[in-house]
């Protein structure tokens, strides 16, 4: 199998699949949680089971295809109910074909027939709660933004925040299901109230410092949002996207029309 991984902190394994999308295994003494499942071109359940001798439960940060399609290798998966619709759509044939096209572009061999036919498990409702996996505690937090049902996780023993796609050095908040940019920012700024020092995200292979997320959120001023440059996101036709650079080497791409409506509604006090 072509997964790679690093134990970035004790009992915290950041795994990357052949397509370059990351997931994280939190290996507790009683049970392990795999956060996200990648594109699922290969058996991510077998790979994660090779890193721990405890049962592995699959938790999904949100319903996008590059996070959920690997769930076909598991008997069950939990995500926030608000993303069930997105997961239903992204589990469908057109998104699987998109994944196969992306694999072909990268020169990755994939067996199309079983991949298109693979059954996904029924989605279980994820709850906001704090649970002990044995030695590692996980706080599950609802943080709408990238999608309405986006989850972030906090692991106090490792002072670690896991953001899924709600924050990457280049963050996308422009899909049809994404929240308007200011609502996303409000929700993410609340997360800064947690005492984390490090961050893991889905599209970057290593640990990030808290300061990077602070710089990102702090750099997204109202002035910068209003003067964001239009950007062509190619495949996502029909959405007028804009791009901001809140800090060196980082970017946020959002739906400019949704942001304008939000600005008007905020001005009306709605
Ligand atoms: Zn996503």
Boltz pocket constraint, residues with backbone or C-beta under 6 A from the ligand:
constraints:
  - pocket:
      binder: B
      contacts: [[A, 62], [A, 64], [A, 146], [A, 165]]
      max_distance: 6.0
